[in-house]
């Protein structure tokens, strides 16, 4: 048959068939008739293809000179009759017929397709009832008559009365942006095909809104008893809006993930990488920063992300890390803060977090990577420095202990002979030992005074060494502090009177103080002695004491003088062993025996051993106040 047609083309006898085709095209009244003419055109020799398609449909023709593209319908619908010829003679002989068919399709497609009443009954009453009550929108389009809404969903979804539908074309209810696709679907059905794909079409409601309808179409144009195209639609407005929001959230999440400085990897239940952000590639040095886990399905060799990540992990300096990570993947066990040191010195901190999706027992694993090289370097430096400090501190402790032991030993060895010197000097001074000349008595006083001073120094050194070594045992007992202070002040009144200094005690009554009364007496005596020693004649020394606030918290004692004061530069060193103020020798205006420089050091150690505190406030040339705070009971004991 094809060979016979080729002969007709060659002899020019095809002109009659072309004329007949042109005449029938001019008489075509429906889109179905136009599509049948297109089918006849495809049957002519020299025509490879002929079809009404969207104008944006890709062109896959080798010889564009043999392709004719003839517009069909309004330009905004974007349809065209596309005819591909195989030979120039066929193109010359059939082009006029193709143009007439395109004009016919254009004419019938643009013709008004108005609503018409649905047929009174479609088959059996049960079938009609099912159709009318269907959840789906069911619209029948008769290319020769018009369109009808067959289901009540036309009313419930769009708000239009299906028995009295809007007096307009069905296409007028479709959103302008969706009309080209809707026209293409209708054209395919008029050609006798029932496309399998679903199409989202926005349709206008009675209230002027738009509803998204998922549409499928079925062609019955070749069924003589039906002869229609039927559209079935489901309202998916809410679903599409939900999907749109989900896509937007996914896009925002993807942008967030990509901008993170930390690396993120998502592995599925088989250990395959399904997501890897740029930071992960940078941290793992994959060399694939410009690629994405998503790839074109047409690519011959998409990136093997699992292999890439495995190669990066293989560069770890310690294989034990890799085994721990594999165990974490295999057992779905969370791994937090795992540090991985690479051979190049970089250190990454890694978290493995098993994830699960709704309805899934295993949703994969999220891998979180952080570059902690700087932190680890700093930590290692601090650890090294700490070890050095610990070693030096231990050496200092040992040296201090050795020093205390030496001081204690030497002091002990010196105390015996000095005690003998003091005792024998007292015997020499006794009248029963015989008369002494004035010079001899003067020499004896010097011996006694200096021996006693040296003995006090030794006693202070021994006490300080025991305090620092925490070997001094307190003997706490309930003590009436006003009586203790009265005794300590009374003992110093003769020295104060001799120096022309007024010594006053101002003490409030209060609860008993549990303390080692001997040691607290020693502290008060040290403070009062210093105050008297460094106050010029005519000055005043005041000892004040009272319960701390709130009641029951302990006692506060202050020893204030109007003496020479302490230079500001000397205050930080005041509690250092053997330290004496730089102004003590010239400021008082009288000769006195200088102290050992241990009184305040010993006093602070005793107070702190009781759980209290001591502080000094002084202004040079005005005076000094030393304050003690003692708890009702010692916080700890010595030893």
Buried (B, 14 or more C-beta within 10 A) or exposed (E): EEEEBBEBBEEEEBEEBBEEBBEBBEEBEBBBBBBBBBEBBEEBBBBBBBBBBBBEEEEEEEEEEBBBBBBBBBEEBBBBBBBBBBBEBBBEBBBEBBBBBBBBBBBBBEEEBBBBEBEEEBEEEEEBEEBBEBEBBBBBBBBEBBBBBBBBBBBEBBBBEBEEBBEBBBBEBBBEEBBBBBBBBBBBBBBBBBBEEBBBBBBBEEEEEBBBBBBBBEBBBEEEEBBBBBBBBBBBBEEBEEEEEEEEEEEEEEEEBEEBEBBBBBBBBEBBBBBBBBBBBBBBBBEBEEBBBEEEEEEEEEBEBBEBBEBBBEEBEEEEBBEBBEEBBEEBEEBEEBBBBBEEEBBBBBBBBBEEEEEEEEBBBBBBBBBBBEEBEEEEEEEEEEEEEEEEEEEEEEEEEEEBEEBBEEBEEBBEEBEEBBEBBEEBBEEEEEEBEEEEEEBBEEBBEEBBBBBBBBBBBBBBBBBBBEEBEBEBEEBBBBEBBBEBBEBBBEBBEEBEBBBEBEBEEBBEBBBBBEBBBBBBBBBBBBBBBBBBEEBBBBBBBBBBEEEEEBBBBBBBBBBBBBBEEBBEEBBEBEBBBBBBEEBBEEEEEEBBBBBBBBBBBBBBBBBBEBEBBBEBEEBBBBBBBBBBBBEEBBE
